Amino acid sequence: MRNRYLDLLRALAIVRVVVYHVTGWASLTVLFPAMSVMFAMAGSLMAATLYRVGPSAVGRRLRRLLPSLWVVAAIFVPAMLFTGLPLTPKVLLWLFPVADPPANYWGALALSPIWYLRDYLWFVLASPIAIWLFRRFPLPTLLAPYCLLISIELGIYENPHGVLREFGLYFGAWLLGFAHQAGMLRRMANRVLVPVVLLLAATGGAWILANPGPRGYDLNDIPLGNALWSAAFILVALGRAPSGAAWVDRNELVGRAVTVLNRRALTVYLWHMAFVVALTPLVDVVGWSHQNLLGQAIRVALVFVLVGVVTAAFGWVEDVAAQRPPELIPGGRPTPPAGGQRDVTARSPLPVATSSTTVADGSCGTPTSAVPEPTVERTW
């Protein structure tokens, strides 16, 4: 069965992102560094797929990532072209965003979350090499992105390419997902985990306090503080993750909400900012200030309602991309497997063998690397 703790963590991350974009509360980025958590869990899933099917995992991830983007592009790109966006070959980046695709004045705000897909795409493409390095040199590979970011922030590496800066900021979280999938985080003894977490949190927190950005202590404006603080958070959230959270499904409404947010995470993420931008003028029309809690709550609720409508309209694309039967609202009662057999899937992270590793087809072999391979892919 699925690890509902990880499902809950992902659902909370999506909700946190939406609430932050509506309210702009910088404290949310510190309390829950959602983007790094999302990259860590995505890295864990990518590692599981690589362990199971090898480099073809890249194609599988892209197949699940791109169709939802294409739906957004099919609607917004023509609208931007009609409102001033020049038609140039760069428009094709909306099909495969290895760089920021072009947008006009309003599209740049409404579609600003595209950066996440750009980084995700680069991380997926880099993962076959990264997993090879990680299995042979786990600790140096984990430290490499943080060393890159430190060199950039301290001015040692001047004028880095934008992609390299993103690797420094978020690829460390992605690699922590590799470590989670391999079981390394769970196996860390408290005498190691606790000092590491305290060191990362203290260093990251000190950097944040000493280097506030234009929005104060918003982690999005403080890359090094963001990376270090997020690493400490991930080590706790995933390193001491429970094997499950069965209580999530004891309340049908909560369980269904967690399932929907997991099955429609990409759709929610891609569309929510457009509604945030569209509803922003309400602040002036109705007279709510950004400090008005009632006004903020109403805007958050309206954004989620509108996202719910568009998710019902287009969320099924995620089902098709994942080769699942399309559903209007995910999480209904599953159809029993033929013959009454139980459908068993893996928990994540998977147990790691010490002397031999069971592979997906049930055969056994001897590990050949410092990091043993998990056995089965856990997808979402």
N, C-alpha and C positions, 0 to 999 in steps of 0.2 A: 504494500500500500504506500501511497505518497506520504512524504514527511510533511505534515500539515504545519509544523513550525516554520519551515522554509516558505511554504505558501503564505502563511500569515505575515512573515517578515517582508516578503515581496509586496503583498497587498498594502501593508502599512507604508512602505517606501513610496508606492504610487500615490497614495492619499496624501502623504507628506509633501510630495512634489507639487501636487495641485494646490494644496492649501498655501504653500509658500508663494507660489506664483500669483495667487489672488491677493494675499495679505502683504507680502513682502517682509514678513517677520524674519529678521536675520537670526534670531535665536533658534529657529527651527533647524537651520543648517548645522548648528553646533549640537543640539539635542539629538538629532537623527541625521547623519550625513547620508542621505538617501541615495544620491547618485553613485557614490563609491560602493554602497551596499549592493545596488543593482548591478554594477559592473562585476563585483565579486561573485555574485550568484550566477551571472551570465558566464563568467570564466569557469566556474565549477561545472556548469552544464556543457560548455565547450570541451573541457577536458574529458568529461565522461564520454562524449561522442567521439573524440579523437581516440581514446583508449579502445573503443568498441569497433570503429569502422576505419580508422586511419585518416589520411588526408582528405578523403571524400567527405569528411565532416564539414569542411569549408562550404561545399556546395549545399549541404543540408541546412546549415545555418543561414546561408544567403537566401535559400528558398523560403525560409520562414520569416526572414527579416524584410525583404524587399516588397512583396505584394501589397502590404498595408501602406507603405510609402507611395507606391504607384497610384493607389486609390486617391490619396491626398493630392498627389501631383496632378492627376487627371481633373480634379476640381479646381485647385488653386492656381495652377500655372496658367490656364486660359484666362482666368479672372485677372491675374497680374499682367498678362500680355495686353489685355484690353484696357488696363489702367496705367500704362506707361513702361512696363518692363520691356527692354529691347529684346528682339528675337535674335539670339546669337547661338553658336554651337555650345556655349556653356550651359544652355538650358538642358542639355542632355545629362548634366550632372544630377538632375532630378530622378534619373533612372538608376544611377549608380554613384552615389555621393561620396567619392573619394576626396572631394574638396567641397567647400560650402557652395551649394547651388545658388544661382542668382535669384534675387527677389527685389521687388520694388519697395517703396517706403512703408506700406502697411504689411506686406507679406513678410518683411524682415522681422517684424515683431510677432505676427500671428504664427509664423512657422519657425521661430527661433529654436524650438527643441530639436531641430534637424541635426544640430551638432552632436547629439547623443548617437544618432544612427551613423554619422560620419566616423566617430571614434569607434563605435561598435564594429563597423565594417573593417576598419584598419586592424583592430585587435583580432578579429576572426581570421583575416588574411595572414597575420603574423603568428597565429597560434600553432600551426604545425612545427615551425622552427622553435618557437618558445617552449613547446612541450618536450621537444627533443633535448633542449638545453636544460630544462627543469628536471627531467628525469636523471640526468647525469651530474648536474651541478645545482642542486636545489637552492641552497642558501645564496650563492652568488647571483643566480638568476632572479631570485626574489628581491635582492637588494639593488639590482642594476637600475630599475626605474627611479627609485628614490635617490640614488647617487646622481643620476642624470638631472633630476629636478633640483637637487641641491646645487649642482654646478651651474645650472641656469639662474637660480634665484640669487646666488652669491656673485654672479657676474663672471664666473670662470669661463663659462661657455656663452659667448655673446651672440646675439641675433640668431637664435636657433629657428629652424623651420617650425611652423605652427604645429605640424603633426608630431614632431619630436617633443614639443612642450606638452602635448596631450598625452603622449606615452609616459612622460615623467609624472604627470599628474594622476592618471587613472589606471595605467597598465599595472601598477603595483597592486591595486585592488583586484584586477583581473587575475594576476598570478596568485594572490592569496586564495582566490577561488580554485585555482589548480591545487594548491596545498590542501584546501578543504576537501576536494574530491578524492585526493590521495590518502586522506585520513591523517595527515601530518598535524593539523591544528588540534584535532581531538586527542592525539597522542602526546601533545606537549604537557609535561608535568606542571603543576601549579607553581613550583619553585622556579620554573623558567618563564611560564606564561605571564604570571603576575608582574615580575620585574620588567619584562619587555613592554607590557601594556602601560605600566606606570611611566616608564622612560619615554615612550612614544607620546603618551598623553601630556606629560609635563613639558616635553620639548615642543610639541605642536601647540599646546596652549600658550606657552611663553612667546612663541613666534607670533601667534595670533594677537596677543595683547600688545606686543611691541610693534606690530605692523598692521594696524587697522586699515581697511580699505575705504573707498568713498561711501560705502553703506555701513560703516562701522565694522562690527565683528561678524560680517557675512563671509562664510568660508569660500564662497564663489569668487571673492576678490582677493583671497590670500592663499595662493596655490600650495606653498610648502606647508603652512599650517593645516590646510585642508587635507593634504595627503597623509601627514603624520597622525593627526587626530582621527582621521577615518580609519587608518590602519589599526589603531588601538581599539576602535569601536568594532571593527570586523573581527579581530582576534577574539574578542569576548563573544560577540553575537554568533559567530560560526564555530569558534574553537570550543565553546561550551554550550553548543546547541543541543537541546534535548533530542532524543531519537524520534520524537513525535509530539503532537499536541492534539490528542484526541478530543479534548474539551471544545475545540473549535467547532466540531460538527454536532455537539450536543444541542446547540441552539441552531435551528434550521436556517434562520435568517442570516446569522453570522457566517455559518458555513457556506451558504450560497453566495454571500457577498465576497468572501475570500476566493471562492472558485471563479466567480465572474471576473474579479480584478486580475487574477492570474491568467485566465484564458484570454482576456482582452487588454492586457497590460500595454501592448504596443499601440493599440487603437486609442486608448485613453491618453497615453502620453503624447501621441502625435496631434490629437485634436484639441486638447484642453486649452492650450495657450490662445488659440483663435477665439475662443469664447471669453477668456479672461480679457483679451484686448477689446472685444466687442462690447463687453459689459462695463468697461472702465468709465465711459462717459456718464454712467449712472451716478457716479460719485458727485459730479457737478450738477446734474439735472435734479437729483433728489436732495442734494445738500448734505450728503454723508461725507465726513472727513475720513481719512485713512485710519484715524484713531477710534472711529466709531465702531464698537464691537458688534452692535446689532447690524449695522450696514455691512460689515465684513462677513458676518455669518450668512446674511441673505445672499451676498454675492457668491460665497462658497457654495451654498445650496443651489443657486441658479446654474453655476458652472457645472456641477455634478449632474443636474437634471438634463442640461443640454448635451453634455458628454454622454449621458445614458441614452438619449435619443439617437445620436449619431452612431453610438456603439451598436445599438439594435439594428441600425440600417446597414452598417459596413463591417461590424465585428466578425461576421461569418467568414470574411476573407482570411482571418487568422486560422480558422478551422480548416479551410481548404489548403492553406499553405502548410499546415501541420499534418495534412492527410487524415483529418478527422471528419466525421459527418457534420455538416454545418448545423449550428444551433442558433436560434434567435437569442435565447438567454441560457448560457451554459450552467451546468450543475444540476440538471434534472436527474431523475432516477435512471441509473445505468441499466441497459438491457443485459440480462444474465447471459453469459457465454453459452454457446451451444453445448448440449450434453450435460449442463449443470456444473461444469468445472469452474473452479474459482480462477479469476484473473489475478496473477501475482506479479507485481512490479517491484523494482528495487527501491529501497530507501536511499537517501543520500545524506551524508557520505556513506559509501559502502564499506563493509569490513575489509581490511587488507590482510592478506595471508602473509605469514612470516617465512615459510619455507617453500611454498608453491602457490601459484596463482591460478584460479579457475577462470577460464576465458568464456566468452559468450556462448560458444558451442558446447560447453560442458567438459572440454578436455582440460588437461592440467599441464603446466609447464613450470620451469624454474625462472624466477625473475632475473632479468639481466641488467637491472639498473638500480640506482640508489633509491628511486621512488617506485614502489610497486604499483601495478595497474589495478584500478577498479574493474569490475567484471561486467556490469550492465549499465546501459545508459538510462538516465532518468530525464525524461523530457517534459515540457510544459507548453 
